Amino acid sequence: MSLFITFEGPDGSGKSTMANLVYEELLRRKKPVIKTREPGGTRIGEKIRGVILDNDLTEMNMRTEALLYAASRAQHVEEKIIPNIEKGINVLCERFVLSSLAYQGSGRGQKLDDILSINNFATMGCEPDIVFIFKTDKKTLNRKNEETYDRLEMESDDFHKKVTDFYNKLEKKDNYYFIDATQTIEEVFHDCMKILETKGGLI
């Protein structure tokens, strides 16, 4: 049985690092696996990503932003996620619907029900089997490398605090697994693999 596994959390929580480490470990164990990301993951999705994160597009309306994320996700689910799962390949994905709820919902102050509605349409009911949620006590980004930031990363500290608070206040669901991102990389990786072994059967 293949699994759809997503990595969620605010910017700087280490989810990308952990997705890479888990991917490499599953390859080492000779498990069928691909790693992808959102927004993006497909040719169309990557073009949409370029528009969403373009620092020059400061006039982008928040509803436009939310719909672009959903559009990228719709293509991603149809073209890559579902076909690979149906072929028995495990799918690791950096970000999914929770990110839209955190950033376009909580961060932008839009109604979560509205964000959920457009994403339900986009995903056609496709849901992750395991959602890793990386919880951190960092409320703001490290602003040292600001010249490399994209349009979302350039948002105010207040915006990023709202995003972090959203993740930290999520209520537990059956497929949610909260990871303490303040631990060492080795400890976080161990926690992730233990969950995949015990809950996902990826031994």
DOMINU-742010 format. One line per field, with one value per atom (N, C-alpha, C): residue in one letter; atom name; x, y, z. Coordinates in steps of 0.02 Angstrom, whole numbers. Each point is the difference from the previous one (the first is absolute). Example, Ala and Ser with C-alpha at 12.3 -4.5 7.8 and 13.67 -1.06 7.14 Angstrom:
code: (a,a,a,s,s,s)
site: (N,CA,C,N,CA,C)
u: (660,-45,45,-18,42,-39)
v: (-284,59,60,53,59,55)
w: (390,0,0,-36,3,37)
//
This chain:
code: (m,m,m,s,s,s,l,l,l,f,f,f,i,i,i,t,t,t,f,f,f,e,e,e,g,g,g,p,p,p,d,d,d,g,g,g,s,s,s,g,g,g,k,k,k,s,s,s,t,t,t,m,m,m,a,a,a,n,n,n,l,l,l,v,v,v,y,y,y,e,e,e,e,e,e,l,l,l,l,l,l,r,r,r,r,r,r,k,k,k,k,k,k,p,p,p,v,v,v,i,i,i,k,k,k,t,t,t,r,r,r,e,e,e,p,p,p,g,g,g,g,g,g,t,t,t,r,r,r,i,i,i,g,g,g,e,e,e,k,k,k,i,i,i,r,r,r,g,g,g,v,v,v,i,i,i,l,l,l,d,d,d,n,n,n,d,d,d,l,l,l,t,t,t,e,e,e,m,m,m,n,n,n,m,m,m,r,r,r,t,t,t,e,e,e,a,a,a,l,l,l,l,l,l,y,y,y,a,a,a,a,a,a,s,s,s,r,r,r,a,a,a,q,q,q,h,h,h,v,v,v,e,e,e,e,e,e,k,k,k,i,i,i,i,i,i,p,p,p,n,n,n,i,i,i,e,e,e,k,k,k,g,g,g,i,i,i,n,n,n,v,v,v,l,l,l,c,c,c,e,e,e,r,r,r,f,f,f,v,v,v,l,l,l,s,s,s,s,s,s,l,l,l,a,a,a,y,y,y,q,q,q,g,g,g,s,s,s,g,g,g,r,r,r,g,g,g,q,q,q,k,k,k,l,l,l,d,d,d,d,d,d,i,i,i,l,l,l,s,s,s,i,i,i,n,n,n,n,n,n,f,f,f,a,a,a,t,t,t,m,m,m,g,g,g,c,c,c,e,e,e,p,p,p,d,d,d,i,i,i,v,v,v,f,f,f,i,i,i,f,f,f,k,k,k,t,t,t,d,d,d,k,k,k,k,k,k,t,t,t,l,l,l,n,n,n,r,r,r,k,k,k,n,n,n,e,e,e,e,e,e,t,t,t,y,y,y,d,d,d,r,r,r,l,l,l,e,e,e,m,m,m,e,e,e,s,s,s,d,d,d,d,d,d,f,f,f,h,h,h,k,k,k,k,k,k,v,v,v,t,t,t,d,d,d,f,f,f,y,y,y,n,n,n,k,k,k,l,l,l,e,e,e,k,k,k,k,k,k,d,d,d,n,n,n,y,y,y,y,y,y,f,f,f,i,i,i,d,d,d,a,a,a,t,t,t,q,q,q,t,t,t,i,i,i,e,e,e,e,e,e,v,v,v,f,f,f,h,h,h,d,d,d,c,c,c,m,m,m,k,k,k,i,i,i,l,l,l,e,e,e,t,t,t,k,k,k,g,g,g,g,g,g,l,l,l,i,i,i)
site: (N,CA,C,N,CA,C,N,CA,C,N,CA,C,N,CA,C,N,CA,C,N,CA,C,N,CA,C,N,CA,C,N,CA,C,N,CA,C,N,CA,C,N,CA,C,N,CA,C,N,CA,C,N,CA,C,N,CA,C,N,CA,C,N,CA,C,N,CA,C,N,CA,C,N,CA,C,N,CA,C,N,CA,C,N,CA,C,N,CA,C,N,CA,C,N,CA,C,N,CA,C,N,CA,C,N,CA,C,N,CA,C,N,CA,C,N,CA,C,N,CA,C,N,CA,C,N,CA,C,N,CA,C,N,CA,C,N,CA,C,N,CA,C,N,CA,C,N,CA,C,N,CA,C,N,CA,C,N,CA,C,N,CA,C,N,CA,C,N,CA,C,N,CA,C,N,CA,C,N,CA,C,N,CA,C,N,CA,C,N,CA,C,N,CA,C,N,CA,C,N,CA,C,N,CA,C,N,CA,C,N,CA,C,N,CA,C,N,CA,C,N,CA,C,N,CA,C,N,CA,C,N,CA,C,N,CA,C,N,CA,C,N,CA,C,N,CA,C,N,CA,C,N,CA,C,N,CA,C,N,CA,C,N,CA,C,N,CA,C,N,CA,C,N,CA,C,N,CA,C,N,CA,C,N,CA,C,N,CA,C,N,CA,C,N,CA,C,N,CA,C,N,CA,C,N,CA,C,N,CA,C,N,CA,C,N,CA,C,N,CA,C,N,CA,C,N,CA,C,N,CA,C,N,CA,C,N,CA,C,N,CA,C,N,CA,C,N,CA,C,N,CA,C,N,CA,C,N,CA,C,N,CA,C,N,CA,C,N,CA,C,N,CA,C,N,CA,C,N,CA,C,N,CA,C,N,CA,C,N,CA,C,N,CA,C,N,CA,C,N,CA,C,N,CA,C,N,CA,C,N,CA,C,N,CA,C,N,CA,C,N,CA,C,N,CA,C,N,CA,C,N,CA,C,N,CA,C,N,CA,C,N,CA,C,N,CA,C,N,CA,C,N,CA,C,N,CA,C,N,CA,C,N,CA,C,N,CA,C,N,CA,C,N,CA,C,N,CA,C,N,CA,C,N,CA,C,N,CA,C,N,CA,C,N,CA,C,N,CA,C,N,CA,C,N,CA,C,N,CA,C,N,CA,C,N,CA,C,N,CA,C,N,CA,C,N,CA,C,N,CA,C,N,CA,C,N,CA,C,N,CA,C,N,CA,C,N,CA,C,N,CA,C,N,CA,C,N,CA,C,N,CA,C,N,CA,C,N,CA,C,N,CA,C,N,CA,C,N,CA,C,N,CA,C,N,CA,C,N,CA,C,N,CA,C,N,CA,C,N,CA,C,N,CA,C,N,CA,C,N,CA,C,N,CA,C,N,CA,C,N,CA,C,N,CA,C,N,CA,C,N,CA,C,N,CA,C,N,CA,C,N,CA,C,N,CA,C,N,CA,C,N,CA,C,N,CA,C,N,CA,C,N,CA,C,N,CA,C,N,CA,C,N,CA,C,N,CA,C,N,CA,C,N,CA,C,N,CA,C,N,CA,C,N,CA,C,N,CA,C,N,CA,C,N,CA,C,N,CA,C)
u: (42,-42,44,-15,38,-32,40,-24,10,-45,6,18,61,27,17,-26,14,39,37,43,-24,-24,-31,34,-2,26,18,14,19,68,15,67,52,54,54,-8,-53,-12,39,32,40,-35,-60,-38,34,32,34,60,38,56,-23,-55,-25,-30,-33,-27,57,55,58,30,7,30,-44,-65,-46,2,1,3,63,57,63,0,-31,-4,-44,-56,-45,33,38,37,51,34,50,-33,-62,-36,-34,13,-27,-76,-29,-72,-16,-53,-19,-24,32,-17,19,-41,18,-8,35,-6,-21,-49,-25,-15,-26,-11,-59,-23,-52,19,-20,-29,52,-23,46,-12,54,-5,-16,-26,-14,24,1,22,-45,-65,-47,6,4,5,61,56,62,-6,-36,-11,-45,-51,-43,40,44,43,41,26,39,-40,-64,-43,-15,-18,-19,56,62,55,41,-22,36,-3,58,3,-25,0,-23,-76,-36,-73,-32,20,-24,-74,-29,-71,-47,28,-42,-54,-62,-56,3,-21,5,-44,-57,-42,33,32,39,53,36,52,-27,-56,-30,-21,-28,-24,59,54,59,30,3,23,-44,-66,-47,7,12,8,62,55,61,-13,-36,-14,-44,-49,-45,40,47,42,45,26,46,-34,-60,-38,-16,-25,-21,58,55,55,52,12,56,-19,-39,-11,-42,-59,-45,31,27,29,55,43,54,-26,-48,-29,-33,-35,-34,50,62,53,38,-20,33,63,6,59,-18,41,-10,16,-43,8,15,59,17,-9,-38,-16,11,42,9,-60,-42,-60,-58,-60,-62,-55,-60,-57,10,31,10,39,46,39,-44,-49,-46,-43,-21,-39,43,64,45,18,20,26,-55,-41,-51,-61,-10,-55,21,36,19,46,52,47,-32,-43,-32,-65,-24,-62,-62,4,-58,-36,-62,-40,28,12,28,-48,-65,-49,5,14,8,62,55,62,-9,-34,-11,-45,-49,-46,35,42,33,51,28,48,-33,-59,-38,-15,-18,-12,64,56,64,26,-9,30,-44,-63,-47,-3,8,-4,65,54,64,28,15,25,63,45,61,-17,40,-5,34,56,39,19,-15,19,48,62,48,-8,-12,-8,57,45,59,-16,1,-18,64,1,58,-21,46,-14,25,28,23,-61,-12,-58,16,63,20,56,13,54,66,53,67,10,6,0,69,50,68,7,-37,7,-61,-22,-62,3,60,6,-19,-2,-18,-72,-38,-69,-47,-52,-52,-55,-52,-53,-34,-10,-33,48,63,49,12,-11,11,-56,-53,-56,23,-41,17,8,34,7,-68,-47,-67,-34,9,-28,29,65,32,-18,-12,-22,-70,-44,-67,4,46,9,25,51,28,-52,-38,-53,-53,-15,-50,24,62,26,4,21,9,-65,-55,-65,-45,26,-41,-21,-62,-23,18,13,22,-54,21,-42,36,-37,29,64,4,58,51,-10,47,52,63,54,43,-5,35,72,46,72,30,38,33,62,-7,53,56,-6,55,54,-11,50,56,50,53,-28,36,-21,-5,48,0,-62,-18,-59,-65,-4,-60,-6,56,0,-21,26,-18,-75,-28,-72,-41,21,-36,3,58,8,-37,-1,-37,-74,-27,-71,-12,45,-9,4,42,7,-59,-23,-54,-70,-9,-67,-7,55,-3,25,33,26,60,33,58,64,7,58,56)
v: (-60,60,62,47,62,53,49,53,68,46,70,37,26,30,73,45,71,28,52,33,73,18,65,38,66,42,68,48,67,0,53,7,-2,-38,-4,-55,-41,-53,-64,-3,-59,-53,15,-52,-22,46,-19,-45,17,-42,-70,-4,-65,-39,33,-35,-31,36,-27,-60,4,-54,-63,9,-57,-31,41,-24,-43,26,-36,-66,0,-61,-53,22,-48,-28,41,-25,-52,14,-46,-67,3,-61,-32,29,-26,2,52,11,43,-16,42,68,54,65,56,53,62,57,55,59,58,40,55,59,54,60,40,44,48,69,52,-7,-26,-35,-28,-73,-37,-73,-24,44,-16,58,-8,54,61,-12,56,29,-45,23,42,-17,39,70,5,66,42,-32,36,21,-44,16,64,4,59,64,-2,59,15,-52,10,32,-22,20,58,27,55,63,24,60,63,-1,59,7,-54,1,19,57,23,17,11,18,-60,-61,-60,1,-9,-3,-65,2,-60,-57,17,-54,-31,43,-26,-48,19,-42,-67,1,-63,-45,31,-39,-28,37,-25,-61,3,-59,-60,12,-55,-27,45,-22,-44,21,-40,-68,0,-63,-46,28,-41,-39,36,-32,-53,17,-45,-66,5,-59,-43,32,-37,-32,37,-22,-42,14,-34,-40,29,-33,-63,6,-58,-54,17,-53,-40,33,-35,-44,24,-41,-62,9,-57,-51,23,-46,-32,16,-30,37,63,39,48,1,47,71,47,70,43,32,48,70,42,66,55,49,58,46,5,42,-32,14,-20,48,-23,45,39,-31,36,64,1,60,57,-16,52,26,-44,22,45,-18,39,67,0,61,43,-29,40,10,-45,7,42,-31,33,60,-9,55,60,-13,54,24,-37,20,-17,-50,-21,-57,-10,-52,-69,-40,-66,-44,10,-40,15,62,18,-34,3,-31,-76,-29,-72,-20,42,-15,-4,49,-1,-57,-18,-55,-69,-5,-63,-13,54,-6,-19,29,-12,-71,-27,-65,-59,11,-55,-52,24,-46,-35,14,-30,28,-44,21,-40,31,-37,-55,-53,-52,21,35,23,73,43,71,15,13,23,75,22,71,20,42,20,62,-9,54,33,66,38,59,23,58,64,-6,59,35,62,37,40,13,40,-36,23,-29,31,-38,28,46,65,49,13,-40,12,-6,-47,-12,26,58,28,10,10,13,-61,-59,-61,-20,39,-19,10,-43,7,46,8,48,-17,-64,-21,8,-18,6,73,45,71,32,-38,28,18,38,26,-55,17,-46,-19,48,-14,-54,3,-51,-69,-5,-64,-25,46,-21,-32,29,-29,-70,-9,-66,-50,19,-44,-18,50,-12,-48,5,-46,-72,-13,-68,-24,44,-20,-13,29,-7,-52,-35,-51,-54,-22,-56,-65,-50,-65,-34,-26,-43,-66,-49,-68,-2,42,-4,56,37,53,-27,14,-19,61,25,61,-16,36,-11,63,-10,56,20,55,22,36,9,31,-50,-64,-52,3,-41,-5,-33,9,-31,-76,-29,-73,-22,38,-18,7,53,10,-56,-18,-53,-67,-13,-62,-2,56,3,-14,29,-10,-72,-30,-69,-48,13,-43,-1,59,4,-37,8,-35,-76,-22,-72,-29,36,-27,13,58,17,-14,9,-9,-66,-38,-65,3,59,7,-20,-64,-26,-17)
w: (0,0,0,-44,-3,45,19,44,-31,15,-18,65,3,61,-13,42,-9,59,-14,49,6,60,10,57,-6,53,-27,44,-23,-33,-36,-30,55,-13,48,52,-7,50,-15,-58,-17,-40,-26,-35,-65,-35,-63,14,51,20,18,37,22,-58,-46,-59,-39,-7,-37,36,66,39,-2,6,-2,-70,-51,-69,-10,22,-8,39,59,40,-33,-28,-33,-63,-35,-58,23,56,27,18,23,18,-60,-59,-63,-1,29,-3,-61,-37,-57,25,-20,28,-49,1,-34,50,-13,42,-44,23,-39,46,-28,42,-25,44,-19,25,-38,-68,-48,-51,-49,-10,-13,-7,-70,-42,-70,-43,-65,-45,8,1,9,70,50,69,13,-31,10,-31,-56,-30,46,29,47,61,23,57,-13,-61,-18,6,-19,6,73,38,71,40,-12,43,-28,-57,-32,42,22,42,-35,-67,-37,0,15,-5,67,25,66,0,-60,-3,2,6,-2,54,-20,46,40,63,42,-24,-33,-27,-62,-40,-58,25,52,28,22,36,24,-58,-52,-57,-41,-4,-35,36,66,38,-13,0,-11,-71,-49,-70,-8,30,-1,31,56,36,-42,-35,-42,-53,-33,-50,31,59,36,18,28,21,-61,-53,-59,-38,-6,-43,36,63,33,62,46,64,-8,-28,-7,-45,-59,-42,34,38,34,56,38,53,-30,-55,-33,-26,-14,-23,57,62,58,22,-21,17,57,52,55,-23,20,-21,61,0,52,-29,34,-27,52,-19,43,-10,51,2,-38,26,-33,24,9,15,65,50,64,-10,-48,-12,-25,-42,-24,58,44,58,45,8,43,-30,-63,-32,-30,-45,-32,45,48,48,60,45,62,-12,-41,-12,-33,-50,-38,32,50,32,-40,-45,-39,37,-17,33,-17,52,-12,-41,10,-38,-75,-17,-71,-30,37,-23,-6,49,-1,-59,-15,-55,-67,-16,-66,-3,57,0,-1,27,-7,-74,-35,-72,-37,20,-33,10,60,17,-15,-15,-16,56,62,57,16,-35,14,65,48,65,18,37,21,50,-2,51,64,-7,58,-12,49,-4,57,-17,50,9,61,15,46,-26,38,41,65,46,25,-2,21,43,42,41,-34,-60,-37,-31,19,-25,-62,-13,-58,-38,-61,-39,20,-15,6,-60,13,-54,-30,17,-23,-76,-31,-71,-39,19,-27,-76,-27,-72,-41,30,-36,11,38,17,-59,-3,-50,28,-39,18,66,14,63,59,-11,54,19,-48,13,41,13,40,70,35,66,52,54,56,28,-1,25,-41,-66,-45,18,8,15,70,46,66,-3,-41,-8,-30,-48,-31,52,38,51,53,21,51,-26,-65,-30,7,-18,4,73,44,70,36,-26,34,-34,-50,-34,49,-5,40,-34,41,-26,-43,-56,-41,-10,-24,-5,-42,-52,-44,14,55,19,50,-13,46,13,61,19,19,-30,10,32,54,33,-41,-37,-45,37,65,38,19,-14,14,-52,9,-49,-64,-55,-63,8,36,10,39,51,40,-40,-39,-41,-52,-31,-50,33,59,36,13,21,14,-63,-56,-63,-22,2,-22,45,65,46,-17,-17,-19,-65,-49,-63,8,46,13,37,51,43,-28,-30,-27,-74,-36,-73,-25,42,-20,-47,-3,-45,36,13,36,-49)
//
